[in-house]
Amino acid sequence: MSKKWVVLLALALASLSLAQKIGDCELTGKKGEYTIKPVVPGQLTVQTNLPAPGWWNGDTPQTIKSGFEYCLAANIAYRAGLDKVVVQNVSFDALVAGQTKAFDLALSQVTITDERKKVVDFSPPYFSSDQGLLVRKGTKVNSSNIKSLKIGVQQGTTAVDFVKNVLKVPAANIRVFPDTPNMFTALQARQVDVVMLDTAIVLVQAAKSNGALEVVGQYKTGESYGAIYPKNSPNRATFDRIIQALNADGTIKKLTQAYLAKEFGGDPTAIPYLKP
């Protein structure tokens, strides 16, 4: 083979390799196997609430090129025949209340609940998570003392309902935060004793803390994450089929291993369960 053909072949292979990626994500399946009508032609517009390390690797929409949910979005876009994913950072509370607009779907570790289904539509589940307890290293938490501790929860999350209505923690011991950075800062500053949030999320935060924080327990709530669609989205059925296909062919499992296993710093199933 001549040098000319070697160069052309190399360029073709490089082009093919680039075409098989969105951001830094490896893509699977057949491009354009499904057809949708995106809100902006040629791109998948995805909403989330940042920061969310492991799920969305980067602090701003423009810097994100990897992460479990980002690459899940990339694979959805690819199978829908799109070459681009545009990320929008929105308020979690507004998202689950159905108040955000002009997007195709949202991926933000959102637990599927009947109450939320009144204002948004959900995809089939793509991840399971219970409620974890994040504390400063050495803090003792058990079923007997949990009600006497100051607990931080994020506004709009299922943890708010759990501490109020299941654990029945006194209102004076509950502090609700608008976002996770403020909540985690309050924990480190000793303004709260415990942070309650999805086990998968607090494990990531503990792993990033250089030993300052740890996850000491969790409550079994049987929660699952789903993608949010705008109510009555014409793409709902197609997105459902794509997500089901990604789950069935092992793509979602590979994303978990690639982006979450190391971030967790431990096995979520190994965290002891407390009785409510």
N, C-alpha and C positions, 0 to 999 in steps of 0.2 A: 504494500500500500504506500502511495506517495505521501510526502510530508504534507502536501496540500489537503489530502483527504483525511489525514490524521488530525490536522487542525480543525477541519470542518466537523469531523465527528466529535471532537472534544467540545467544540462550541455548541453543537446540538445537544450533547449530553448535559452540558452545563445549563443550557436553556431549559431542558426538560426537568432538571433537578430543581431549578428556581421555580418553575411552574407548579411543582408539587409541594410548595410551601406557602403558607400565609404567616407572616412574622417568622418566628423560629419553629413553627409547628409542623410536625410530620403529618401528612394528610393521607387518608385511607379511602378506599372505595372508588367509585366512578364519578368523575366530575360531571355535574349537570344531570345526574340521574333523576333528580326531582326538579320541579318548577314552582317558583313562588313569585309573588309580586312585591318586591321590597319597597319600603317607603321612599328610599332614594335609589334610583336605578343603578345597577352595577355594584352595589355594596350591601352588606348586612350591617344594620345599625343596631348595636347592642348596648343596653344600659346595665350599669352595676354601681355598687357603692364602694369607693376606694378609701383607704388602702385595704388590700386583701391578699397578703403574700401567700404564695403557693397556688392560689386561685387566679390571681392577676399579678404578674411579676413586674412591678413598676408603680411609682407613686402618682403618675399622671396618665391620662388616656393616651397621650402621644408617645410615651416611653414604653408602653406595654407591648411585648412581642411573644410572651409565653405565659404559662400558667395553666392549671387544669381547666378553668372555665373559659379562658381566652382561647385555648386550643380546641375546646369543645365547640365554641362558636366558629372557629376557623374551619373545622370539619363540617359543621352544618352548612356554612357558606359554600364550601367547596362542592358538596353534594348537591347544592341548589344552583350550581353553575356560576357562583360569584367569586371574584378574585380578591375582594377587599373586605376587611372587618373594621368598622368605625366604632370606637368605644366612647360612650357618654357617661360621665360620672354624675350620679344623681343622689338625692337624699333617700336613704333606705325607707324611712317612714312614708315619704311621698310615693315611692315605688309600690310598696305593698298596699297602699291605699288607693291605687289606681289613678294617681294624680299626675303622672308623667305622660308625655305625649311624643308623637313622631319617632317611634322606634319599632323594630321588627320583633325583638324579644329581649328579655332581660335574664341575666345569669348572675345571681348575687347571694348564693347560699341561702335561698329563700325556702323556708319550710312550708309545705303544702298544708293549708288548713281550710276548713269549711267557711270560716268567717272571711278569709281573704278571697275565696272563690266568688263571693258576692260582687266583688269589684274588678277582679282580674281573672284571666283564664290561666290554667297551669298545664304544663306538659306532663307526660309520664315521669315518674321519679328517675333521677339519674345518680343520686347519692343518698346514703342513710347516715343520720347523725343523732346522738342523744345530747343532753345538756350537761356540760362539764363545769367543774369548779376550779378556777384559777386563783392562786393565792401567792403571797410572798413566801419564799422558802422558809419552811419550819412552822408555818401557821397550821394549827390543828383544826380540822373541820370534820364533824361527824353528824349523825342524825339527831343527836341530843343537843348540840350547841348551835346548829345552823340558824335557828330563829333569833339567837341573841347577837349574831354578827351583823355588821353593816354590809349589805350586798349591793353591788353595782350591776345594773342591767342596761342594755341598749334600747332606746325608745323604738317601738314598733316591732320588737322581736317577741317570739313565743316565750322567752324567759320571763318577761314582765308578767304575763298571765300565770306562769308556773309558780313564781315566788309568792304572788298575791293569793292565788286561789287554790293551789295544791299544797305548797309548803305552809301557807298562811303566815308568812313573815309579817310582823307588825309594820305598818306604813312608815313609822319613824326610822326603821332600819333598812328601808329600800331607797336607793338613789338611782334615778333614771337619767342616762346620758344620751345626748343627741347622736354620738358616733363612738366608734371603738377607740380611736386614739385618745380622746379625753377620758374615757373609762379606764384604759390601761394606765394612763398617767396618774389618775386618782388612786389606783391600787398601789402603785409604786410610792406615791406620796403619803400613803397610810390614811387616805380620806375614806376608803372602804377597806373591808377585810377580805372580801371575796368578790370575784367577778363571775357571773354566770352567763355562759354563752355556749353555742354548739361546741361539743368536745373537739371536733376537727379543727375549729378555729382557735380555741385556747391552747391546744397542743402546739400549734405553730408559734403562737406568741411566747409560750414557755421556752421553746427551742431557741428563739431569738434573744432571750434575756440573759444569756451567759450564766445561767444557774440562779438568777435572782428570783425567778418565778417558777412555779410548778403546778401541775394539775393533780389534785389529790383525790378526786372522786368525780362521779357523774351519776345522773339520774336517767333511768331507762324511760324514754318517752315515745319511742317508735317513730321518730320524725324522719321525713324524707324531703330532699330538696327537689324542686321542679323549676323549669324555666317559666317565666311569666310572659304571657302574651297580652297585648291590648285586648280589652273585652271585645268579643265577636270578631277577632282577627280572621280574615279570609285565608290566612296561611296556616291556621292552627292544625288542621288535619295533616298537612304535608310535613310541618315541623315535627309533629308527633311521630310520623312514620320514620323520619330521619333519625330522631333520637332513639327510637326503638331499634333501628338497624345498627346504630353505633353501639348500643348496649349488647345486642345479640352477637355482633361479629368480634367483640372483645376490644374495640377501640377505647371505650370508656375505662375499662380495666387498665389498659396500657397507660392512659392519661393519669390515672390514680397513682400507678407505680412510678411514672416519670416525674410528676410534679408535686405529689402530696406525701409520699412515703418518707422522703428525706426531710421535708419541712416539718412533719409531725414530730420527729425525734423520738418516736415510740409508737407502739401499736395501740390504737384507740380501744380495742377490745380488752386490753390488759389493765385499763384503768378501773379500779374497784367501783362497784355500784352501791349507792346508798339507798335506803328505804325512805320514801317521802314521809 
